[in-house]
Amino acid sequence: MQSSKRILVAPLNWGLGHATRCIPIIKALMKEGHQPFIASDGVALSLLQKEFPELPSFELPSYKITYAEKGKNFKIKMIWDSPKVIKAIAKEKKAVKKLVKENHLDGIISDNRLGVHHKKVPCVFITHQLNVLSGNTTWMSSKVHQKVIKKFRACWVPDVQGKPNLTGKLGHLKKSKLNIVYLGPLSRFEKQEEPILYNLMVLLSGPEPQRTFLEEQLLDELLDFDGNILFVKGKIEREQTQEEIEREKGSLTLYNFMQSHQLQEALNQSEKILCRSGYTTVMDLAKLEKKAFFIPTPGQYEQEYLAKRLEKKCLVPCSNQDEFELNQLNRIDEFKGLTKFESQIDYAELFEVFSNVKENSEPTSSSLST
């Protein structure tokens, strides 16, 4: 067994997906005898602090990412906010340099945080977006992202290398000099045999204001749903809250958030899932082999691509947010649903990247999942 390393794990605060898919990585680090340190901001940091209260955690400068109120303005909003993001990345680099020095860190795992990198320690980048979809500027955004990834010792992609796979062109390149390692899909959940208590579970997340827009829309639409509903808002707050709303056709139970063990139980107890098509959610639902309905975040090309791709493959139906109506949930029964990929990650081998021996071989794509 390799010697214990002090590893910084830093997910992007863009919804909850980047933070939640780091949970199995953090648990694996601990199991292999390493010491994880957590760094992020906002709800991503809050979620990991609730999951791992015993681990040291640090706040990084916020990118202050918010969505445009209208999906068609998404790209314009991102461009408008880019100077703010660039400034945050510069602050982030300084913060990481200080963390490495003060905590004697041996390595870094950055999940899409562009400034979480240090020249003197091995650094790994986690992403499922080797290609970053941005409409007619996809070629440019992809090249910029790949240039950032090239600075890291390795790029871990949470998907399988061959076909079939979950990410499609997002996570697969025809040619690349990047050191890409395919992990297989990552999920913090396990499939369990549980009695079905809820006919529908609504699972929300993502930056504002679109998360609130969808919450309000669905609470109105679902009043006439025939069956029991569990509604998890995805609002990470200091205290968990639960509320029961009276309906004629079944119960409606609202939570502001759930921690991993509660979510795993609730998902296993739910017949169908209504949610965004964020990639971490896709991986979770595949692991649990759930039938679902996707409403991608307006203007977010990645979620729109994943939703349309999975609908085309007759796995999960989807709808634009503005066009969603309650009766569309009937389409779920016409689709196959997601199924899991059998994969087993050799974490001992994976974490060897944090040895101080520099790589001599030419970077190639590989897979650590079987």
Number of C-alpha atoms within 10 A of each C-alpha: 8 13 9 13 20 19 26 27 24 30 28 24 25 21 22 26 18 23 23 23 24 23 21 14 18 23 14 18 21 14 12 17 15 18 18 25 20 22 24 26 20 19 20 22 24 19 23 23 17 13 15 16 11 8 13 13 20 16 15 24 19 18 21 14 17 17 21 19 15 12 18 12 13 20 18 12 17 16 11 11 15 14 11 15 19 14 13 18 20 14 15 23 19 16 17 22 16 12 16 20 9 9 12 13 21 19 24 25 29 26 24 21 21 19 18 30 25 17 9 12 19 22 23 25 26 25 20 24 21 24 23 22 21 17 12 8 11 14 13 14 17 18 14 13 16 19 12 15 22 15 16 23 19 22 26 24 24 25 26 25 23 10 7 10 15 25 25 20 17 18 21 22 14 5 8 13 12 21 19 26 23 22 23 24 28 21 22 19 21 13 17 12 8 12 11 14 17 23 18 25 24 24 20 22 25 21 18 15 13 20 19 17 12 20 19 11 14 18 14 11 14 18 18 14 19 14 16 18 23 23 25 22 19 21 20 20 12 9 7 12 11 11 11 11 10 11 15 10 12 17 19 22 17 18 17 17 24 18 14 16 12 10 16 18 17 19 28 23 20 22 17 22 24 20 21 27 24 24 22 22 20 25 26 24 23 20 21 20 17 22 22 29 26 27 22 23 25 20 20 18 19 20 20 22 18 23 26 18 18 22 19 12 11 15 19 26 27 27 18 15 19 11 8 15 14 13 11 13 20 10 13 21 13 11 17 17 21 22 15 16 19 11 15 12 17 13 16 15 11 14 18 13 17 21 15 12 9 10 10 6 7 8 15 13 18 14 18 18 20 12
